[in-house]
Amino acid sequence: GVQTCALPISWSPPIWMKSNNSSIGGSLLPIYYKSYASYFVHYIKAMKQEGINIEFISIQNEPLHDGNNPSLYMPADEQAAFIKQGLGPRFEQAGIETKVLIYDHNVDRIDYPISILDDDEANKYVYGSAFHLYGGDIADISKVHSSHPDKHIYFTEQWYGAPGNFSEDLKWHIREVIIGSVRNWSKGVIEWNLTSSSSLEPHTDGGCNQCLGAITVDGDEVIRNAGYYVMGHVSSFVPPGSKRINSTYYQSLPNVAFRTPENDIVLLVLNDTEDVQQIGVNQQETKFSVNLKSGSVATFKWKNE
């Protein structure tokens, strides 16, 4: 059968493992490090029995934000301790090959993942770091790469706040999330979230009640929002196994380029100016130019000669 891969992200341990006995906030009690690690193992094995291969696992969603429902406060030293005393050894013992991603929070605290990667005992169990962009400069994830170039970087969440601003959301997400993260070593991009109703449901009590889906579904009516077009520009053209290749970056024309496994070249470009811009593309024997309207995005694909 066909195997699908997934990246589940933990939001909270069971409340009896936490310091405050609540789904909101609190810390994971050290006496339960091994027990909680076993939850990860059982989950991964159960999903595999259903034909779903969990290729990556993120230890904790936004570990420095303890106001979500559910949520957990897990500073870097506690995450490192959980990896060393619980998750890492338990995965090893159970023969789990799922890759572990750390941090999964904003770019403004790159000290968090770097401190864990600096810990040799924790480092050996970690595949890479995950980031959001509700704070900080996306270029700073390159500093995490520079500090530990053998580890990988993934961009795993950015919301579209309702009711949304289509033109501005399109530009910002293409420039910062897609182009920005990938040009700074991110190997993948996940946006938040896929779909919702026009009342922005479902969500947990105390969860995000302003998260605009990529599409809004009401009965038979489907509305395609900015997130749909942002992801469409890359997901339709950049298949797994593609490699980012160098392209000349202009502030007015943010862009990123890829070579696909089929040896096609894919170029994503945003016109981030108030005027029409003529784009000239020159790659080996391939040369072409096109006019791009203000604020618009284009994806070009051609065979690599």
N, C-alpha and C positions, 0 to 999 in steps of 0.2 A: 504494500500500500504506500501511498504518498505520505511522507513525513513533513510536518510543518514545524517551523522553529519559532520560539517565542522568547521574549524578555520580560518575565514577571518582575514586579517591583514590590517589595514588602512595605506596608504602610504602618503596621503595628503588630507586635506580638500579642498573644492572648493576654487579657488584662490581668490574669493571676500571675503572670511573669513580671509585672511592672510595679514600679515603686509606688504608684498612686492608684492602682487597681481601676484604671479608667482607660477607655479607648483613645482619649485625647491626652497627649503629652505624657509625662512621666518617663522614667528610665527603665531599661532592661536590667533586672537584678542579676548580678554576676553568678549567683547560684544556679541560674537557669540558662546560662550560655550553651551548655551541651544539649539541654532539652530543646531549646529553640532551634539550634542547628539541626536537630533530628527532624523538626518540622519541615525544614527545607529539603532534607533528604527524602522524606516520605512523599512530599509534594512532587518532586522531580520524578520519582519512581512511578507514582500514580499516573502522572501525565504521560509518561512513556508508554504505559500500558494502554493508553487511549490513542497511541500513535502520534503524540505530540512531543517533539524533542525540545527540551529546554536548553538552548545553547548558551544563554547568559542568565545570570541572576543578579539583581541589584539588591544590596543588603537592606537599604532603608531609603525611602523617598524623603527628600528634604529633611535630613536629620537635625538641622538647626532651626526648623520651624515646627514648634510644638502646639500650634493652634488649630490645625486641621482635625477633622474627624473622619477617619482615624489618623493618628500621628504618634511619633515617638521622638523624644529628645535624646540624641546620641552623638555627643562630641567626638572628636577625632580619636582621643585616647581610648574611649570606650569602644569605638568601632574597631580599632586595632586590636584591643583585648579580646573582643568577641571573635574576630578572625583567628587569632592565635590560639585561644583556649577552647573555642567551640566549632565554628564553621569549617575552618581549614582542616584540622585533624579529623573531623567527622566526615567530610567529603572524601578525604584520603582513605579512611577506614572503609567507607561504603563503595569505593571505586567510582565516585561521581566525577564526571569529566566536565560538568557545566562550568562555564567561565564566570568568575566573580568580578563584579564591578563595584567600586567604592564611591562614596560621597553622594552623588546624585542631587546636587544642589547648585547654588548660584556661583557664577564665575568670580564674584568679588572675594571669595574665600579659598583661593587656590592653595593656601597654606594647609588646609584640611587634608586633601588627598596627598599632597607632597609629604606631609608628616607621616602618614601611614606607609607610603612607599619608601620612606627613609628608614623605616623599621624593618630590618632584614628578615625577622621572623614572620612578620605579617606579609611582607612583600612577596614571598614565594608562593602565596596562595592567591594573589591578586592578578587579574588579567589586565585591568585598566580602570579608568575613572570616567564618571558620567557627570554631565553638566546641564544646568538650566541657565536662563539669562534674564532673571527678574532683577538682577543687580550685577554690576561689573561691566568690563569691556571684553568682548568676545575674543579679542586678540591675545588676552592673557592666558588662554588655555595652551597657547604655544609654549609658555613658560613651564607648564606641567610636562609637556612633551620633552622640552629641553632638559629638565631635571631628571627624567627617567625615560629616555627614548625607546627603551625596550618594552614599555607598557603602552597600552592603547587608550584612545580617547573616543568617547561617544557623546553626542548631544541627544538627550532623552526626554526633554519636555519644554514646550513653550505654549502658553495659552493664547487664545483669541478672546478678548474680553467683550462681552455683549454690551450694547447691540452691535458693536463693530463699526469700523470705518474702512470700507472695502479697499479704496485706493491706497490709503496710508498703511493699512495692515499688510497689503500685498507687497508694497515696497519694503517695509521694515523687515518682514519675515524673510523675504528673498535676500535682502542685503546682509542682515545680521545673522539670522538662524541658518539659512541654507548656505549661502556663499561664505559668510563669515566663519562659521564653524568648520566647514570642510577645508577652507584655505588655511585653517589653523590646526590641522591634523585630525579632525574628527572623522571617524570611519563610517559614521551613520548618523541619521537625523530622524527623530521622532517628534511629532507635534501633538498637542493636546487640544481637542479630542476629536474623535471620528464623527460622531453624530449626536444629535439631541432633538427633542421636540421644540416647538416654538416657545414653550414655557421653560426651556433649558433644563428639562428633566430627562432621565432620572439622575438623582444625586443623593448622597447620604445626608442625614440631618446634621447640619454643621459643615457639610462639604461645599464644593464650589457651586454656587447658584448663579454664576455669571459667565460660565464657560460656553462659548459659542462653538458649536460643532463645525467640522468641515462642510457637512451638509445638515440642513434642517429638514426633518421628516414630519409631516402631518398627514396621516392617511395616505392618499395616493400622490400628494404634492411633495415634491423634492426641491429645495432651494439650495443652490450651490454657492457657498460663501467663500471668502478669500482663502481659507485654509485648503479648500478643494483645489483651487488653481495653483497655489504655492506648491503643494505636494505633487500635483499633476505634472508640473514642469520638470521634475526630476524623476519621480517614481516611474513614469511612463517611458523614460529614455535612458536611465542609468541603472542597468540590471546588476544584481549581485556579482561580485568579482571584478567590477570596473575599477580602474585606477585613476586617481586624480593626476592630471599632468599640468605642467606649468602653462600659465597664460599671463600676458601683460595686464597688470591691474591699473585701472584708472578710477579715481575718486568719483568721477561723473558717470562712469560705466562699470560698476562692480560686476565681476564675472568669475566663473570657475569652469574648468574644462576637464573632461574625462576621456580615457580610452577604454572601450568596453571589451569584454572577452571575445566578441565577434570582430574586433579590430575596427570598430566605428569610433569616430571622434564626436563627442557631444559638448556643446558650448552653451552655457546659460548666461544671459546678459540682461541687466537691468539698466534702463535709462533713468538715472537718478537726478535729472535736471528738469528745468521748466521748458525746455525747447526740444524740438525734433533733433535727433542726433544721427549722423551717418556713421555706421559701424563698418570698418574695414577689417576683414578676416584674412589672415595669411598663414597658412600651415602647409609647408612643403609645396606640393604642386597645386594645392587648393587655394583659390583666391576668389573672394566675392565681397560685395558690399550691400548693405541694406539700410533703409531709414527706419528708425525706431522712435515711436511717439513718446512724448514726455510721460514718465511714470509707468511705462509699459515694460513687460518682460517678454523675452523670446528665448526659445530653445532651438538650437540648430544641430543637425546631425548629418554627418557625411562619412563616406568610407575612407579609411586611412590608406592612402596609396603607398 
